[in-house]
Amino acid sequence: MTSSLPALPDTPACRLAREVVAEFSSPALVNHCLRSYLWAADHAGRHGIAFDDELLFVAAMVHDLGLSPVFDSATLPFEDAGGAVGWVFAAGAGWPVPRRRRVAEIVVAHMAPEVDAAADPEGHLLELATGLDISGRDPEAWPAELRAAVLAGYPRLGLIDEFVACFTDQARRKPDSLAGRFTAAGFADRAHANPLDR
């Protein structure tokens, strides 16, 4: 069944990004990052959205590193901290400054309520994909066979309990952040009702 999964890009930067997230994140969060790329790539393919696969993959790998204790900022929202990590990673990968900025922009954009696909295809795709994987938003927008294949290949491993705990901590310390606003609006209940966990 896993043969129906979109291929993961295999550039040096993609391999290193996967190593970085595995070093600083739990297995549940690593799988979340990989699923996020797969949901995004599948959606793009079915809707004719052209995107930079390396750029999207790197952003998907690093997008939640701002939740890691090593990179968590005392003041910045976690998506801004994660965007900064993405910029630094891209600099280390030898990417030019505009491409470093794009990684940071995509990571920040994934928390937006909506991202314009024409203006920011990678940000749009990551926002949709993480909305599915964390909050269970619009699961019917992905084929049932693909959902089953992705979940079989990259199990959830108790992701939601870990993620809700991270978000609740972010909300407590940074109540004006998007995480704070999402938590106040019932994020935990939505996440725990995610149909991907049934």
Contacts in CASP RR format, 6 or more apart in sequence:
PFRMAT RR
TARGET T0000
AUTHOR 0000-0000-0000
METHOD contacts of the structure
MODEL  1
MTSSLPALPDTPACRLAREVVAEFSSPALVNHCLRSYLWAADHAGRHGIA
FDDELLFVAAMVHDLGLSPVFDSATLPFEDAGGAVGWVFAAGAGWPVPRR
RRVAEIVVAHMAPEVDAAADPEGHLLELATGLDISGRDPEAWPAELRAAV
LAGYPRLGLIDEFVACFTDQARRKPDSLAGRFTAAGFADRAHANPLDR
1 145 0 8 1.000
1 148 0 8 1.000
1 149 0 8 1.000
1 152 0 8 1.000
2 149 0 8 1.000
2 152 0 8 1.000
2 153 0 8 1.000
4 145 0 8 1.000
4 146 0 8 1.000
4 149 0 8 1.000
5 38 0 8 1.000
5 146 0 8 1.000
5 149 0 8 1.000
5 150 0 8 1.000
5 153 0 8 1.000
6 38 0 8 1.000
6 41 0 8 1.000
6 42 0 8 1.000
6 45 0 8 1.000
8 14 0 8 1.000
8 34 0 8 1.000
8 37 0 8 1.000
8 38 0 8 1.000
8 57 0 8 1.000
9 53 0 8 1.000
9 54 0 8 1.000
9 57 0 8 1.000
11 54 0 8 1.000
12 93 0 8 1.000
13 54 0 8 1.000
13 58 0 8 1.000
13 90 0 8 1.000
13 93 0 8 1.000
13 95 0 8 1.000
14 54 0 8 1.000
14 57 0 8 1.000
14 58 0 8 1.000
14 61 0 8 1.000
16 89 0 8 1.000
16 93 0 8 1.000
17 57 0 8 1.000
17 58 0 8 1.000
17 61 0 8 1.000
17 62 0 8 1.000
17 89 0 8 1.000
18 34 0 8 1.000
18 61 0 8 1.000
20 61 0 8 1.000
20 62 0 8 1.000
20 65 0 8 1.000
20 89 0 8 1.000
21 29 0 8 1.000
21 30 0 8 1.000
21 33 0 8 1.000
21 61 0 8 1.000
21 62 0 8 1.000
21 65 0 8 1.000
22 30 0 8 1.000
24 65 0 8 1.000
24 68 0 8 1.000
24 70 0 8 1.000
24 71 0 8 1.000
25 33 0 8 1.000
25 64 0 8 1.000
25 65 0 8 1.000
25 68 0 8 1.000
26 157 0 8 1.000
26 162 0 8 1.000
27 157 0 8 1.000
28 156 0 8 1.000
28 157 0 8 1.000
28 158 0 8 1.000
28 159 0 8 1.000
28 162 0 8 1.000
29 64 0 8 1.000
29 67 0 8 1.000
29 159 0 8 1.000
29 162 0 8 1.000
29 163 0 8 1.000
31 154 0 8 1.000
31 155 0 8 1.000
31 156 0 8 1.000
31 157 0 8 1.000
31 159 0 8 1.000
32 64 0 8 1.000
32 133 0 8 1.000
32 134 0 8 1.000
32 156 0 8 1.000
32 159 0 8 1.000
32 163 0 8 1.000
33 60 0 8 1.000
33 61 0 8 1.000
33 62 0 8 1.000
33 63 0 8 1.000
33 64 0 8 1.000
34 60 0 8 1.000
34 61 0 8 1.000
34 154 0 8 1.000
35 129 0 8 1.000
35 133 0 8 1.000
35 150 0 8 1.000
35 151 0 8 1.000
35 154 0 8 1.000
36 60 0 8 1.000
36 63 0 8 1.000
36 126 0 8 1.000
36 129 0 8 1.000
36 130 0 8 1.000
36 133 0 8 1.000
37 56 0 8 1.000
37 57 0 8 1.000
37 60 0 8 1.000
37 61 0 8 1.000
37 129 0 8 1.000
38 129 0 8 1.000
38 150 0 8 1.000
38 154 0 8 1.000
39 128 0 8 1.000
39 129 0 8 1.000
39 132 0 8 1.000
39 133 0 8 1.000
39 142 0 8 1.000
39 150 0 8 1.000
40 51 0 8 1.000
40 56 0 8 1.000
40 60 0 8 1.000
40 122 0 8 1.000
40 125 0 8 1.000
40 126 0 8 1.000
40 128 0 8 1.000
40 129 0 8 1.000
41 51 0 8 1.000
41 53 0 8 1.000
41 56 0 8 1.000
41 125 0 8 1.000
42 142 0 8 1.000
42 146 0 8 1.000
43 49 0 8 1.000
43 125 0 8 1.000
43 128 0 8 1.000
43 129 0 8 1.000
43 141 0 8 1.000
43 142 0 8 1.000
44 50 0 8 1.000
44 51 0 8 1.000
44 121 0 8 1.000
44 125 0 8 1.000
49 117 0 8 1.000
49 121 0 8 1.000
49 124 0 8 1.000
49 125 0 8 1.000
50 121 0 8 1.000
51 121 0 8 1.000
51 122 0 8 1.000
51 125 0 8 1.000
52 122 0 8 1.000
55 99 0 8 1.000
55 102 0 8 1.000
55 103 0 8 1.000
55 106 0 8 1.000
55 122 0 8 1.000
56 106 0 8 1.000
56 122 0 8 1.000
56 123 0 8 1.000
56 125 0 8 1.000
56 126 0 8 1.000
58 86 0 8 1.000
58 89 0 8 1.000
58 90 0 8 1.000
58 93 0 8 1.000
58 103 0 8 1.000
59 86 0 8 1.000
59 103 0 8 1.000
59 106 0 8 1.000
59 107 0 8 1.000
59 110 0 8 1.000
59 122 0 8 1.000
59 123 0 8 1.000
59 126 0 8 1.000
60 126 0 8 1.000
60 129 0 8 1.000
62 82 0 8 1.000
62 83 0 8 1.000
62 85 0 8 1.000
62 86 0 8 1.000
62 89 0 8 1.000
62 103 0 8 1.000
62 107 0 8 1.000
63 79 0 8 1.000
63 82 0 8 1.000
63 83 0 8 1.000
63 106 0 8 1.000
63 107 0 8 1.000
63 110 0 8 1.000
63 126 0 8 1.000
63 130 0 8 1.000
64 78 0 8 1.000
64 82 0 8 1.000
65 71 0 8 1.000
65 81 0 8 1.000
65 82 0 8 1.000
65 85 0 8 1.000
65 86 0 8 1.000
66 72 0 8 1.000
66 73 0 8 1.000
66 78 0 8 1.000
66 79 0 8 1.000
66 81 0 8 1.000
66 82 0 8 1.000
66 83 0 8 1.000
66 85 0 8 1.000
67 78 0 8 1.000
67 166 0 8 1.000
67 170 0 8 1.000
71 81 0 8 1.000
71 82 0 8 1.000
71 85 0 8 1.000
72 78 0 8 1.000
72 81 0 8 1.000
73 80 0 8 1.000
73 81 0 8 1.000
74 173 0 8 1.000
75 174 0 8 1.000
76 84 0 8 1.000
76 174 0 8 1.000
77 111 0 8 1.000
77 170 0 8 1.000
77 174 0 8 1.000
77 177 0 8 1.000
77 178 0 8 1.000
77 179 0 8 1.000
78 166 0 8 1.000
78 170 0 8 1.000
78 177 0 8 1.000
78 179 0 8 1.000
79 107 0 8 1.000
79 108 0 8 1.000
79 110 0 8 1.000
79 111 0 8 1.000
79 178 0 8 1.000
80 108 0 8 1.000
82 104 0 8 1.000
82 107 0 8 1.000
83 103 0 8 1.000
83 104 0 8 1.000
83 107 0 8 1.000
83 108 0 8 1.000
84 104 0 8 1.000
85 107 0 8 1.000
86 100 0 8 1.000
86 103 0 8 1.000
86 104 0 8 1.000
86 107 0 8 1.000
87 100 0 8 1.000
87 101 0 8 1.000
87 103 0 8 1.000
87 104 0 8 1.000
89 103 0 8 1.000
90 99 0 8 1.000
90 100 0 8 1.000
90 103 0 8 1.000
91 100 0 8 1.000
95 103 0 8 1.000
102 122 0 8 1.000
105 120 0 8 1.000
105 123 0 8 1.000
106 120 0 8 1.000
106 122 0 8 1.000
106 123 0 8 1.000
106 126 0 8 1.000
107 126 0 8 1.000
109 115 0 8 1.000
109 120 0 8 1.000
109 123 0 8 1.000
109 124 0 8 1.000
109 126 0 8 1.000
109 127 0 8 1.000
110 123 0 8 1.000
110 126 0 8 1.000
110 127 0 8 1.000
110 130 0 8 1.000
111 127 0 8 1.000
111 178 0 8 1.000
111 179 0 8 1.000
112 127 0 8 1.000
114 127 0 8 1.000
115 123 0 8 1.000
115 124 0 8 1.000
115 127 0 8 1.000
116 124 0 8 1.000
117 124 0 8 1.000
117 125 0 8 1.000
128 137 0 8 1.000
128 138 0 8 1.000
128 141 0 8 1.000
131 137 0 8 1.000
132 138 0 8 1.000
132 139 0 8 1.000
132 141 0 8 1.000
132 142 0 8 1.000
132 196 0 8 1.000
133 159 0 8 1.000
133 196 0 8 1.000
134 159 0 8 1.000
134 160 0 8 1.000
134 163 0 8 1.000
134 191 0 8 1.000
134 194 0 8 1.000
135 187 0 8 1.000
135 190 0 8 1.000
135 191 0 8 1.000
135 194 0 8 1.000
136 190 0 8 1.000
136 191 0 8 1.000
136 193 0 8 1.000
136 194 0 8 1.000
136 195 0 8 1.000
136 196 0 8 1.000
139 147 0 8 1.000
139 195 0 8 1.000
139 196 0 8 1.000
147 196 0 8 1.000
151 196 0 8 1.000
156 196 0 8 1.000
156 197 0 8 1.000
158 197 0 8 1.000
160 191 0 8 1.000
160 192 0 8 1.000
160 194 0 8 1.000
160 197 0 8 1.000
163 191 0 8 1.000
164 187 0 8 1.000
164 188 0 8 1.000
164 191 0 8 1.000
164 192 0 8 1.000
167 179 0 8 1.000
167 180 0 8 1.000
167 182 0 8 1.000
167 183 0 8 1.000
167 187 0 8 1.000
167 188 0 8 1.000
167 191 0 8 1.000
168 183 0 8 1.000
168 188 0 8 1.000
170 177 0 8 1.000
170 179 0 8 1.000
170 180 0 8 1.000
170 183 0 8 1.000
171 177 0 8 1.000
171 179 0 8 1.000
171 180 0 8 1.000
171 182 0 8 1.000
171 183 0 8 1.000
171 184 0 8 1.000
174 180 0 8 1.000
175 184 0 8 1.000
179 187 0 8 1.000
END
